[in-house]
Amino acid sequence: MLGSIPVRVLDDRHRAEALAILDADPVSNVFVSSRVHAAGLDPRRLGAQMWGYLRDGRLVSLCYSGANLIPVAAGPEAVRAFAERAQAQGRRCSSIVGPVGPVGELWEILAPYWGPPRAVRAEQPVMATSAVPSVPADPGVRRVRMEEFDIVYPACVAMFTEEVGISPDSGDGGVLYRARVAELIRDGRAFARIEDGRVVFKAEIGAVTPRACQVQGVWVPPDLRGQGRAAAGMAAVVGEALRSVAPTVSLYVNDYNTRARAVYRRVGFTELGSFMSILF
């Protein structure tokens, strides 16, 4: 029992209860769950606060409040409570991300105070697979080595800029983004095919839990698209992820990116739900 306060900041005493909520939907909650598995709930280690919503003294919903604001298992009452807390502290996040319903409700409440956003991605299908792809894997796709950072980093910047609409090198000069790319390489979670010093396919596994992982940053140079590189590259990444990372591989994609969605379906991904992202 956590007491009678409807919303409170959680700490490591509530880790088991929080993970039970997260594990109810391991694919949709993979990012938040990965952070809790890695750092616990102490805000100093987590680099964020985890808000908990209580009903009859029992923890039933969560909201990750850090660089992203992410509601988890949040019904209308929890959404309103999280929105009130977020409004009271002011916007500290660069995005609101999560299932379409709760995020849409959060944004409806917060928009008069936080708007206008830089972009709204209203429909982002969440896809997952637990099967080894039938598509032949590209044998040239492998884990990136740290000495290849300077080759891979420009491709990461290009992907991020194309996807998000701003360069990750803006603001702090890319310090945080460079550190994140380096971390993924060191952890063996960055994959690429490199030809003559050029990245021709890349993807990373950005979040990992015992039950699922999430692929991000899938990219092929614009002049090489339409040649089947993405499908073969993703088949290699998914196959290795299933072998050595987690039993389910997931991702989410913008609904208007019909080419990418077709590639993912070809590799074996199926749609399980939809996210919405509000970008600031």
Summary of the structure (lengths in Angstrom):
residues: 280
radius of gyration: 19.0
end to end distance: 36.1
largest distance: 62.1
contacts: 912
relative contact order: 0.16
helix: 41%
strand: 28%
